[in-house]
Amino acid sequence: MVDQSEIGTRYQMLSPFLNERTRRLAAAAEAAALGRGGLSLVSRATGVSRRAIRSGLAQLQSPETSSDERIRRAGGGRRKTVATDTTLKSDLERVIDPVTRGDPESPLRWTCKSVRKLAEELRGMGHATSRRRVAELLHELGYSLQANRKSFEGKSHPDRNAQFEHINAEVQAALKSGDPVISVDAKKKELIGDFKNAGREWQPEGEPEPVRVYDFIIPALGRDTPYGIYDMGRNAGWVNVGTDHDTAAFAVASIRRWWYSMGKANYPRAERLLITADGGGSNGSRVRLWKVELQRLADETGLAVAVCHFPPGTSK
């Protein structure tokens, strides 16, 4: 008499090399060799269901009908979740509906729209699903991972467009007369030193450039402040980098350096300098030191310096 443990041992040794088809054929061969009662004995020893063993026995008896390489018959296997749960997809569409996603009373909001949260919401509605299945359904519905896009500008002043039209007219007139027109702005400040920065560079494999772990300012080196000046007439840029504070004095000093290094040579007959700038920061429209330093620049160079400020909130 064959011991059940012997059958189980043989099956466990073979199981890593078997797929679903060969597994039921191996169990069926054991059952056929044992004869009467072999099906139940093999099922208990291997854990293969009696139904699968019967299917294997049928295949062994008619090998010509199962000569293809299919593991399962056509249409076999577990049905898709959406086939058995007909409301799963519609409920998923409802909880991510663009009309309600910003509503505090809706099931989800922008801050919790992840597959994990969606799966939790659907399970709370009685659906048996997982975050992986939710991700698959989202792709089927045409959704993809996307970052936020800046679209809403908030309230707009009624004279906002008129200000832009005024600036455009002033710039066009200055360019037509041959006077310099520059656009100025302070750029992102950067720490000086061996700090981590975005981007990559070619290095020998396994030898990346070592940098500091923490982005604490080095007192002896300080911080860089790039102040950009764009010459509209010549389509040329110029940047002055300072290591002190971003003040109105620094902003006008940058313009002064541009004038003596480039502007004066490019516009030898200039009588007027038109500057366009945003309404805040070191060159803000309400900064008194900015106006005082510009007057000093005008007295020094003999130019009539005019400034056009863009409306608040304008990104240049």
CORJO-V830724 format. One record per backbone hydrogen bond with DSSP energy under -1.0 kcal/mol. NH is the residue of the N-H (numbers start at 0). CO is the residue of the C=O. If there is no record, write none. Layout:
NH_CO + NH_CO
This chain:
6_2 + 7_3 + 8_4 + 9_5 + 10_6 + 11_7 + 12_8 + 13_9 + 14_10 + 16_13 + 17_14 + 22_18 + 23_19 + 24_20 + 25_21 + 26_22 + 27_23 + 28_24 + 29_25 + 30_26 + 31_27 + 32_28 + 33_29 + 34_30 + 37_34 + 40_36 + 41_37 + 42_38 + 43_39 + 44_40 + 45_41 + 46_42 + 52_48 + 53_49 + 54_50 + 55_51 + 56_52 + 57_53 + 58_54 + 59_55 + 60_56 + 61_57 + 64_61 + 75_72 + 83_79 + 84_80 + 87_84 + 90_86 + 91_87 + 92_88 + 93_89 + 94_90 + 100_96 + 102_99 + 105_102 + 111_108 + 112_109 + 113_111 + 117_113 + 118_114 + 119_115 + 120_116 + 121_117 + 122_118 + 123_119 + 125_122 + 126_121 + 133_129 + 134_130 + 135_131 + 136_132 + 137_133 + 138_134 + 139_135 + 140_136 + 141_138 + 142_137 + 159_156 + 162_158 + 163_159 + 164_160 + 165_161 + 166_162 + 167_163 + 168_164 + 169_165 + 170_166 + 171_167 + 172_168 + 173_169 + 174_170 + 175_171 + 176_172 + 178_173 + 181_273 + 182_229 + 183_275 + 184_227 + 186_225 + 189_223 + 191_221 + 194_192 + 206_203 + 211_193 + 215_213 + 220_217 + 221_217 + 223_189 + 224_241 + 226_239 + 227_184 + 228_237 + 229_182 + 230_235 + 231_180 + 234_230 + 235_230 + 237_228 + 239_226 + 241_224 + 246_244 + 250_246 + 251_247 + 252_248 + 253_249 + 254_250 + 255_251 + 256_252 + 257_253 + 258_254 + 259_255 + 260_256 + 261_257 + 262_257 + 263_258 + 265_261 + 266_262 + 269_266 + 272_303 + 273_179 + 274_305 + 275_181 + 276_307 + 283_280 + 286_283 + 290_286 + 291_287 + 292_288 + 293_289 + 294_290 + 295_291 + 296_292 + 297_293 + 298_294 + 299_295 + 300_296 + 301_297 + 303_270 + 305_272 + 307_274 + 309_276 + 313_310
